Amino acid sequence: MPVPWQPATEDALVGLDTATVTVPVDHARPGVGRTVDLALARHRARDGRLRQGVLLVGPDDPGNRGTLLVPQLTGVLPPAVLDRFDIVGFDHRFSGRSDPLSCGLTPDEWLWIFHRPLDFDDEARYQRGVVERCFAAAGDVLPHLTSRNIARDMDVIRRALGEERVSYLGYSYGSYLGAVWTQLFGEHADRVVLDSVIDPGSVWRRMFLDYGEACESTLGDWAQWAAGRHADLGLGATAPVVRERLDRLVERADREPLPVAGLPAVDGTMLRLVTMVLLSSDRAWGFLGDVLSATVHRTEARQETRLALGAMFGRGKDESGAVAQLAVLGADAPWPRDLGVYRRDMATARARHPFIGPAMAAPKAGAFWPRPPLEPVTAFGPGNRAESVLLVRSERGMFTPARGAARLRELLPHNSRLVTLAGAAHHRVYPFYGDPHIDEAVTAYLLTGKLPDTDTTFTVEESGR
């Protein structure tokens, strides 16, 4: 039966088509038990004569709405891609508009990942309480909210769309989903672009530790950048002075929330999160400088900065997104059960990566997950039947360090190529960064299905920030 597309009624999706596709909660027993109605959004190929098929778009973070990526992409993808592909996004199971879950979490608990530990025991109680509350409310389905089941849902979507093969574009967590999907259903993959690739060996405890290290390194680069603009920002003429000023500001926010650049008063946890997000793209470093300068000097941030913050944080995670994120990160892979591991990691992070490291090294929900994973973590490599996979990275990506794409390239030597943007720090490179060489290379692959002959590196000029 064809997917029953209807014009979107949601403001954020205006001009698109929407529909739902039903999938089983338990793919091992597809005819038994509860089902989930997945929300889809579609931008139809603009030229029916040139149409090549479907470009499926995965959510870029567990709990994030993949449907909202569709209007973002249609505003920046090259015309040739929009002419030839139906761009289809989906909200993954139990998130967004796909039967969202509620556990009665507070807004503070929605940010459980970035929660700042007051002390070790307090943080353990906090994280354990979040898990217990969620399992009390939805313990029957949370173990089934895994990346492998989302990948199976993707193949149900493919079949529902009537396509023997579909193409795929995934960023960050979406890159991991795409890799899992190709490992399970590679024979149905047409062109596959995985951008800002998560290290397949970091699932998921290792990823948290990597955040602390990568943030500290990027923060050092930014502090040097800001010191060179002391005349404009007034944050310090040397990188250590800039860094000390930021640390003092965050400590103030820990004690009492501060008004920041037009945002409501934010606490230290939120200020660290804002800083991390703005650090993740060198194109946003100027916004971070303006935010901190305005806060330190009690002036008003530029309108451009306020608009950028509104666009980035105006649609933060809601409760269902936080619950879905918690489930994926807890149900995909086992976490250390020995709390001594987290104590030692926190002490190391406090010494080496003090800005966000202790929060990332602290015990998280996975440490208290009450059930073992239903399946092992996906092993990539032999058996991957995708015809081709193009990996895209920036050299100094913070949320997804460059080694992630390199590692997946090693695991898929027979069917992948790697394209690198050197000299850039950016999350979601194609086409959001706007580098003409990257855009041309990825677009050519999407249109022809032909991978570059070799791994390729392009260099962005420092003046591009």
Backbone torsions as a table, in degrees:
resi	resn	phi	psi	omega
1	MET	NA	129.1	-178.0
2	PRO	-62.5	150.2	176.3
3	VAL	-64.4	128.5	-176.5
4	PRO	-82.8	79.8	-179.1
5	TRP	-69.0	141.7	176.3
6	GLN	-136.6	152.8	175.9
7	PRO	-59.3	137.7	-178.6
8	ALA	-66.2	141.6	175.8
9	THR	-107.9	-13.3	178.8
10	GLU	-77.0	133.3	-176.5
11	ASP	-54.6	-42.1	-176.1
12	ALA	-67.0	-17.7	-176.9
13	LEU	-115.2	15.9	-176.5
14	VAL	-57.4	137.8	-178.5
15	GLY	91.6	-8.7	178.6
16	LEU	-102.7	170.9	170.8
17	ASP	-100.6	149.4	176.5
18	THR	-130.7	157.5	179.3
19	ALA	-164.2	174.9	173.0
20	THR	-128.5	151.0	174.9
21	VAL	-130.2	132.3	-175.8
22	THR	-92.4	133.1	178.2
23	VAL	-130.9	155.8	176.5
24	PRO	-78.3	146.4	173.3
25	VAL	-62.2	-43.9	-178.7
26	ASP	-109.8	103.9	-178.6
27	HIS	-68.7	-17.3	176.3
28	ALA	-73.8	-18.7	179.5
29	ARG	-135.6	68.0	-169.5
30	PRO	-64.4	-23.1	-178.6
31	GLY	-97.9	6.6	-174.0
32	VAL	-125.5	137.8	170.6
33	GLY	85.5	-163.5	-170.5
34	ARG	-70.7	152.0	174.9
35	THR	-122.5	168.0	178.4
36	VAL	-128.1	135.0	174.5
37	ASP	-95.3	109.5	-178.9
38	LEU	-82.4	132.5	177.8
39	ALA	-85.5	131.2	179.0
40	LEU	-120.6	151.0	171.5
41	ALA	-133.7	143.0	-175.7
42	ARG	-136.1	136.2	165.9
43	HIS	-109.1	113.5	-174.3
44	ARG	-71.0	147.3	174.3
45	ALA	-53.4	133.7	-172.2
46	ARG	-76.6	-21.1	-179.3
47	ASP	-125.7	101.0	-177.2
48	GLY	-59.0	-28.8	-179.3
49	ARG	-70.8	-27.3	-177.4
50	LEU	-100.0	-3.1	-171.9
51	ARG	-54.8	129.8	179.0
52	GLN	-106.2	-13.7	178.8
53	GLY	141.1	-152.4	-176.0
54	VAL	-105.2	134.9	168.6
55	LEU	-108.9	101.1	-178.9
56	LEU	-79.7	138.1	-177.3
57	VAL	-118.0	125.8	179.9
58	GLY	-93.7	155.3	177.1
59	PRO	-62.6	145.7	-174.0
60	ASP	-91.2	0.7	175.9
61	ASP	-158.4	144.6	175.9
62	PRO	-55.2	128.6	-179.3
63	GLY	91.6	-15.8	177.1
64	ASN	-76.8	154.1	-177.2
65	ARG	-86.5	112.2	176.5
66	GLY	-67.2	-26.0	178.6
67	THR	-62.5	-32.9	-178.1
68	LEU	-73.8	-15.4	174.8
69	LEU	-71.6	-24.3	-177.0
70	VAL	-62.3	-53.2	178.6
71	PRO	-64.9	-31.1	175.8
72	GLN	-62.2	-45.3	-177.3
73	LEU	-70.6	-37.9	-178.2
74	THR	-66.5	-18.1	176.9
75	GLY	-84.0	-13.2	-174.6
76	VAL	-130.3	-17.3	-180.0
77	LEU	-65.3	147.0	177.8
78	PRO	-59.3	146.3	-179.4
79	PRO	-53.8	-36.6	-178.2
80	ALA	-62.9	-34.3	177.7
81	VAL	-72.2	-43.3	179.6
82	LEU	-65.7	-30.4	178.0
83	ASP	-67.8	-33.3	-166.3
84	ARG	-103.6	-18.6	-174.2
85	PHE	-123.2	139.4	161.1
86	ASP	-74.0	120.8	176.8
87	ILE	-90.9	115.0	-175.3
88	VAL	-122.0	122.6	175.8
89	GLY	-115.2	160.9	-179.5
90	PHE	-143.2	148.0	168.9
91	ASP	-87.2	121.5	-174.6
92	HIS	-69.8	166.2	-173.1
93	ARG	-47.6	134.1	175.5
94	PHE	62.0	30.4	174.8
95	SER	-141.9	162.1	177.4
96	GLY	56.2	-121.7	178.7
97	ARG	-99.5	12.8	-178.5
98	SER	-103.9	73.3	-179.9
99	ASP	51.5	60.4	-175.9
100	PRO	-62.6	150.6	-179.8
101	LEU	-101.8	149.6	173.6
102	SER	-129.6	135.6	178.1
103	CYS	-121.6	6.9	-177.4
104	GLY	75.6	27.1	178.1
105	LEU	-73.9	149.6	176.1
106	THR	-85.3	159.7	176.4
107	PRO	-53.5	-34.2	176.2
108	ASP	-61.4	-38.5	-178.1
109	GLU	-77.5	-16.6	174.6
110	TRP	-63.2	-26.0	179.4
111	LEU	-99.3	37.9	-175.1
112	TRP	-59.0	-30.9	-179.0
113	ILE	-64.0	-42.8	-173.4
114	PHE	-97.7	8.1	-177.7
115	HIS	-57.2	131.1	-178.7
116	ARG	-84.4	120.3	-179.6
117	PRO	-70.9	127.8	173.1
118	LEU	-71.9	-45.6	170.7
119	ASP	-155.7	172.3	-171.9
120	PHE	-62.0	-50.0	-175.9
121	ASP	-63.9	-38.8	178.8
122	ASP	-63.1	-41.8	-179.5
123	GLU	-67.4	-38.8	177.6
124	ALA	-61.6	-42.8	177.4
125	ARG	-63.0	-43.2	-179.3
126	TYR	-59.6	-52.2	-176.5
127	GLN	-67.4	-39.7	177.6
128	ARG	-62.5	-39.6	-179.9
129	GLY	-64.8	-38.8	177.5
130	VAL	-61.8	-46.1	-179.1
131	VAL	-63.8	-46.2	-178.0
132	GLU	-62.2	-39.4	179.9
133	ARG	-65.9	-40.4	-178.8
134	CYS	-70.4	-39.1	179.4
135	PHE	-71.0	-30.4	175.4
136	ALA	-65.0	-33.9	-176.9
137	ALA	-88.6	-33.2	-170.9
138	ALA	-146.5	32.2	-176.9
139	GLY	-63.5	-18.0	-180.0
140	ASP	-75.7	-24.5	-175.8
141	VAL	-112.8	-22.8	-175.6
142	LEU	-55.9	-39.6	179.8
143	PRO	-63.7	-17.6	180.0
144	HIS	-93.3	-0.2	-179.9
145	LEU	-92.5	78.3	-175.2
146	THR	-125.3	163.1	178.1
147	SER	-63.4	-37.9	180.0
148	ARG	-65.8	-37.6	177.6
149	ASN	-72.9	-33.6	175.1
150	ILE	-64.7	-39.4	176.2
151	ALA	-61.9	-38.5	176.3
152	ARG	-66.0	-38.2	175.1
153	ASP	-59.6	-39.6	179.4
154	MET	-59.9	-37.6	179.7
155	ASP	-74.7	-28.6	171.4
156	VAL	-64.1	-41.9	177.0
157	ILE	-58.8	-45.8	179.3
158	ARG	-55.4	-47.7	-178.6
159	ARG	-65.3	-39.8	-179.9
160	ALA	-63.6	-31.6	178.6
161	LEU	-78.3	-5.4	177.5
162	GLY	75.6	27.1	-176.5
163	GLU	-110.0	130.6	174.1
164	GLU	-70.4	-36.3	177.7
165	ARG	-137.4	144.8	173.9
166	VAL	-129.9	154.4	172.1
167	SER	-90.8	165.5	-173.7
168	TYR	-145.7	141.1	174.7
169	LEU	-131.2	119.9	-177.9
170	GLY	-136.0	140.1	179.6
171	TYR	-116.4	138.5	172.4
172	SER	55.0	-118.9	176.8
173	TYR	-56.2	-33.8	175.9
174	GLY	-62.0	-28.0	175.6
175	SER	-68.1	-38.7	178.2
176	TYR	-67.0	-43.2	176.4
177	LEU	-57.8	-44.3	-179.9
178	GLY	-62.1	-39.9	177.9
179	ALA	-64.3	-43.2	177.6
180	VAL	-62.1	-44.1	-179.5
181	TRP	-60.9	-43.5	179.6
182	THR	-67.2	-31.8	178.5
183	GLN	-69.0	-34.5	-179.0
184	LEU	-88.9	-35.0	-171.2
185	PHE	-135.2	35.6	-173.2
186	GLY	-58.4	-26.8	179.6
187	GLU	-66.2	-16.0	178.8
188	HIS	-102.9	9.5	-179.7
189	ALA	-94.8	130.1	175.2
190	ASP	-94.8	-102.4	177.1
191	ARG	-94.7	133.3	-175.7
192	VAL	-127.8	120.3	177.1
193	VAL	-116.1	119.4	176.7
194	LEU	-113.9	115.9	-170.0
195	ASP	-117.6	138.2	-177.7
196	SER	57.2	66.7	-165.2
197	VAL	-80.6	129.3	174.4
198	ILE	-75.0	136.7	176.7
199	ASP	-63.1	118.7	-177.3
200	PRO	-64.5	-15.2	177.1
201	GLY	-89.2	3.6	-176.0
202	SER	-103.1	11.1	-172.9
203	VAL	-81.6	113.2	-16.2
204	TRP	-118.4	-16.1	-178.2
205	ARG	-60.0	-43.0	-179.1
206	ARG	-60.5	-35.4	-179.1
207	MET	-59.8	-38.6	-179.4
208	PHE	-64.9	-42.4	178.0
209	LEU	-65.7	-37.1	178.2
210	ASP	-62.9	-35.9	178.8
211	TYR	-57.3	-46.0	-178.2
212	GLY	-61.0	-44.8	-179.7
213	GLU	-66.8	-46.7	-177.3
214	ALA	-66.2	-38.0	179.4
215	CYS	-64.8	-41.9	-179.2
216	GLU	-62.4	-42.4	179.2
217	SER	-64.5	-46.5	-179.1
218	THR	-66.6	-35.5	177.9
219	LEU	-62.4	-37.3	176.0
220	GLY	-63.9	-41.3	177.1
221	ASP	-62.8	-43.5	-178.7
222	TRP	-66.4	-40.9	179.9
223	ALA	-60.6	-38.8	176.6
224	GLN	-64.4	-41.5	177.6
225	TRP	-61.2	-46.1	-177.9
226	ALA	-67.6	-35.7	178.8
227	ALA	-62.5	-34.2	177.3
228	GLY	-70.4	-8.9	179.8
229	ARG	-120.8	30.0	-177.1
230	HIS	-58.5	-35.4	-179.3
231	ALA	-60.3	-32.5	179.9
232	ASP	-90.5	-40.2	-171.8
233	LEU	-94.1	-31.8	-179.2
234	GLY	66.0	34.5	-178.8
235	LEU	-103.6	-4.3	-179.1
236	GLY	132.3	148.1	-176.7
237	ALA	-92.6	-6.1	176.1
238	THR	-131.0	156.0	-178.4
239	ALA	-60.0	-43.6	178.9
240	PRO	-60.1	-37.0	179.0
241	VAL	-67.1	-42.7	177.5
242	VAL	-59.1	-45.6	-177.8
243	ARG	-64.5	-41.9	178.7
244	GLU	-61.5	-37.7	-179.2
245	ARG	-66.4	-41.9	177.7
246	LEU	-62.9	-45.5	-178.8
247	ASP	-60.1	-41.9	179.2
248	ARG	-64.3	-37.7	-179.9
249	LEU	-65.2	-43.5	179.8
250	VAL	-66.2	-39.1	177.3
251	GLU	-61.9	-39.1	175.6
252	ARG	-61.0	-43.6	-179.2
253	ALA	-66.7	-29.1	174.4
254	ASP	-63.5	-36.0	-178.7
255	ARG	-80.0	-39.6	-177.2
256	GLU	-154.1	126.8	-178.4
257	PRO	-55.1	145.5	-176.6
258	LEU	-117.9	146.4	168.9
259	PRO	-73.2	131.2	-174.9
260	VAL	-130.6	106.7	168.9
261	ALA	50.1	43.8	176.8
262	GLY	90.2	-12.6	175.0
263	LEU	-77.1	156.0	171.2
264	PRO	-58.1	162.1	-179.0
265	ALA	-52.6	130.7	-176.0
266	VAL	-117.5	146.9	177.3
267	ASP	-90.5	-178.3	-176.5
268	GLY	-62.2	-37.9	178.8
269	THR	-60.6	-46.7	-178.5
270	MET	-69.2	-37.1	179.3
271	LEU	-65.9	-38.2	175.0
272	ARG	-63.3	-40.9	179.8
273	LEU	-65.0	-45.2	177.8
274	VAL	-57.9	-44.0	180.0
275	THR	-61.9	-45.0	-179.7
276	MET	-61.7	-44.1	-178.2
277	VAL	-63.3	-43.2	-179.5
278	LEU	-72.1	-27.8	175.0
279	LEU	-69.3	-24.7	-170.1
280	SER	-70.0	-10.9	174.9
281	SER	-136.0	125.5	178.0
282	ASP	-64.1	-16.6	174.9
283	ARG	-71.6	-15.4	-179.6
284	ALA	-106.3	3.3	-178.2
285	TRP	-62.9	-33.5	177.2
286	GLY	-64.6	-36.3	176.8
287	PHE	-64.5	-42.0	179.0
288	LEU	-62.3	-43.9	177.7
289	GLY	-59.3	-41.9	-179.6
290	ASP	-67.6	-41.4	178.9
291	VAL	-59.2	-49.6	-176.3
292	LEU	-71.0	-38.4	178.0
293	SER	-62.2	-44.4	-179.9
294	ALA	-65.0	-36.5	-179.4
295	THR	-71.7	-44.0	-179.3
296	VAL	-64.8	-44.5	-173.6
297	HIS	-95.1	3.5	176.9
298	ARG	55.0	46.7	174.9
299	THR	-115.6	-178.3	-178.3
300	GLU	-97.5	132.3	177.1
301	ALA	-68.4	155.6	178.9
302	ARG	-60.8	150.9	178.5
303	GLN	-58.7	-38.2	178.9
304	GLU	-58.9	-39.9	178.8
305	THR	-67.2	-44.7	-179.4
306	ARG	-62.6	-38.9	177.6
307	LEU	-65.1	-40.3	179.4
308	ALA	-64.2	-42.4	178.3
309	LEU	-63.9	-40.3	178.1
310	GLY	-61.5	-40.5	179.5
311	ALA	-67.8	-36.8	-176.5
312	MET	-78.6	-37.5	-171.9
313	PHE	-115.8	2.5	-179.6
314	GLY	-69.5	-23.0	178.6
315	ARG	-124.1	63.9	178.0
316	GLY	-70.9	176.4	178.0
317	LYS	-61.9	138.2	169.9
318	ASP	-96.1	-171.7	-176.1
319	GLU	-63.5	-42.9	-177.6
320	SER	-62.0	-36.2	177.4
321	GLY	-65.1	-40.9	179.6
322	ALA	-66.4	-39.3	179.3
323	VAL	-67.3	-43.9	179.5
324	ALA	-64.0	-40.4	177.4
325	GLN	-61.2	-45.4	178.8
326	LEU	-58.3	-41.8	-177.3
327	ALA	-67.7	-48.4	-178.7
328	VAL	-59.5	-46.6	-176.2
329	LEU	-71.6	-22.5	178.3
330	GLY	-92.8	-32.3	-173.1
331	ALA	-93.2	-18.2	-177.5
332	ASP	-70.6	-41.5	-169.7
333	ALA	-149.5	150.4	179.2
334	PRO	-71.3	145.8	175.3
335	TRP	-108.9	157.2	175.3
336	PRO	-57.0	135.1	178.2
337	ARG	-93.7	-19.1	179.7
338	ASP	-78.1	110.2	-177.5
339	LEU	-65.8	-17.8	175.8
340	GLY	-62.0	-29.6	177.2
341	VAL	-60.3	-43.5	-177.6
342	TYR	-71.5	-36.4	176.2
343	ARG	-59.4	-46.5	-178.9
344	ARG	-66.4	-41.3	179.9
345	ASP	-65.4	-38.0	178.4
346	MET	-64.2	-41.2	179.6
347	ALA	-63.8	-41.4	178.3
348	THR	-65.2	-44.1	-178.8
349	ALA	-65.3	-37.6	-179.6
350	ARG	-62.0	-33.2	-179.7
351	ALA	-82.1	-36.1	-171.4
352	ARG	-103.3	-33.1	-173.4
353	HIS	-135.8	65.0	-167.1
354	PRO	-69.7	-21.0	-172.2
355	PHE	-65.3	-55.1	-179.3
356	ILE	-126.2	-8.1	-175.1
357	GLY	-56.3	-47.6	-179.6
358	PRO	-59.7	-39.2	178.5
359	ALA	-65.5	-37.6	-179.4
360	MET	-74.2	-31.2	-178.2
361	ALA	-83.3	-15.3	-178.1
362	ALA	-63.5	160.1	175.2
363	PRO	-60.3	132.5	179.2
364	LYS	-112.7	-178.4	-175.3
365	ALA	-53.5	-37.8	-177.2
366	GLY	-59.7	-26.9	179.6
367	ALA	-66.4	-21.0	-176.2
368	PHE	-116.8	13.6	-179.6
369	TRP	-63.8	124.2	-168.7
370	PRO	-81.1	-8.6	-177.4
371	ARG	-128.8	142.1	176.4
372	PRO	-69.0	154.4	178.1
373	PRO	-56.7	143.7	179.8
374	LEU	-70.6	-23.7	-178.5
375	GLU	-141.1	158.9	174.5
376	PRO	-71.3	161.2	175.3
377	VAL	-62.4	141.3	-178.3
378	THR	-61.9	130.7	174.8
379	ALA	-98.1	126.0	-176.6
380	PHE	-97.9	149.9	176.6
381	GLY	129.5	-116.8	-177.8
382	PRO	-52.7	135.3	-179.8
383	GLY	93.6	-8.3	177.1
384	ASN	-74.5	113.2	-172.0
385	ARG	-101.5	10.4	175.0
386	ALA	-62.3	138.8	-179.8
387	GLU	-66.6	-38.1	-177.7
388	SER	-158.9	147.8	178.1
389	VAL	-140.0	125.0	176.9
390	LEU	-105.2	121.4	-179.6
391	LEU	-100.2	134.6	-176.0
392	VAL	-127.5	135.2	179.8
393	ARG	-148.8	157.6	165.0
394	SER	-100.5	149.4	-172.6
395	GLU	-62.6	-35.3	-173.8
396	ARG	-119.0	35.6	177.7
397	GLY	-58.7	136.0	-176.3
398	MET	-89.5	-53.7	-177.9
399	PHE	-68.7	-31.6	178.4
400	THR	-129.3	85.9	-178.5
401	PRO	-54.3	152.4	-171.8
402	ALA	-58.7	-25.9	-177.2
403	ARG	-66.3	-20.1	179.5
404	GLY	-62.5	-47.1	178.3
405	ALA	-66.5	-37.6	178.8
406	ALA	-62.9	-40.5	-179.8
407	ARG	-66.3	-44.0	179.3
408	LEU	-66.1	-34.7	175.6
409	ARG	-60.4	-40.4	177.2
410	GLU	-63.9	-37.0	-177.7
411	LEU	-77.1	-22.6	-179.6
412	LEU	-120.9	59.3	-175.5
413	PRO	-68.5	-22.5	-172.8
414	HIS	-85.0	-19.5	-172.0
415	ASN	-139.5	14.2	-177.5
416	SER	-128.0	159.4	170.1
417	ARG	-136.9	158.7	-175.7
418	LEU	-122.2	129.0	175.8
419	VAL	-117.3	126.0	-173.9
420	THR	-119.2	136.9	171.0
421	LEU	-102.4	100.6	-178.1
422	ALA	-77.7	148.6	177.8
423	GLY	80.9	7.6	-176.9
424	ALA	-123.3	145.7	169.2
425	ALA	-118.1	108.5	-176.9
426	HIS	-158.5	138.6	176.5
427	HIS	-100.1	128.4	-174.2
428	ARG	69.4	84.8	-171.5
429	VAL	-79.8	-54.6	-176.0
430	TYR	-94.1	130.7	-15.4
431	PRO	-95.3	17.7	-168.9
432	PHE	-68.3	-33.1	-179.6
433	TYR	-72.5	-30.4	176.3
434	GLY	83.3	18.6	176.6
435	ASP	-75.3	124.9	-173.6
436	PRO	-64.4	-33.7	-178.7
437	HIS	-70.1	-45.1	176.9
438	ILE	-61.8	-47.4	-177.8
439	ASP	-60.6	-40.6	-179.9
440	GLU	-66.3	-42.3	-178.0
441	ALA	-66.0	-45.1	-177.7
442	VAL	-71.0	-41.1	178.8
443	THR	-61.7	-41.9	178.5
444	ALA	-60.1	-40.6	177.2
445	TYR	-64.5	-44.6	-179.9
446	LEU	-62.4	-36.4	-177.2
447	LEU	-78.6	-34.1	-174.2
448	THR	-106.7	-24.0	-174.5
449	GLY	78.9	5.0	-177.5
450	LYS	-98.8	122.6	176.8
451	LEU	-71.8	154.5	170.1
452	PRO	-56.3	151.6	-178.1
453	ASP	-64.7	-32.2	-179.3
454	THR	-139.2	166.8	169.1
455	ASP	-60.7	142.0	-171.0
456	THR	-132.4	140.8	176.3
457	THR	-123.0	130.5	173.0
458	PHE	-113.7	151.7	-177.7
459	THR	-115.6	131.3	176.2
460	VAL	-96.5	142.7	178.5
461	GLU	-72.7	141.2	178.7
462	GLU	-57.6	-30.9	-178.7
463	SER	-68.1	-7.6	-179.9
464	GLY	-70.8	-11.2	179.5
465	ARG	-72.7	NA	NA
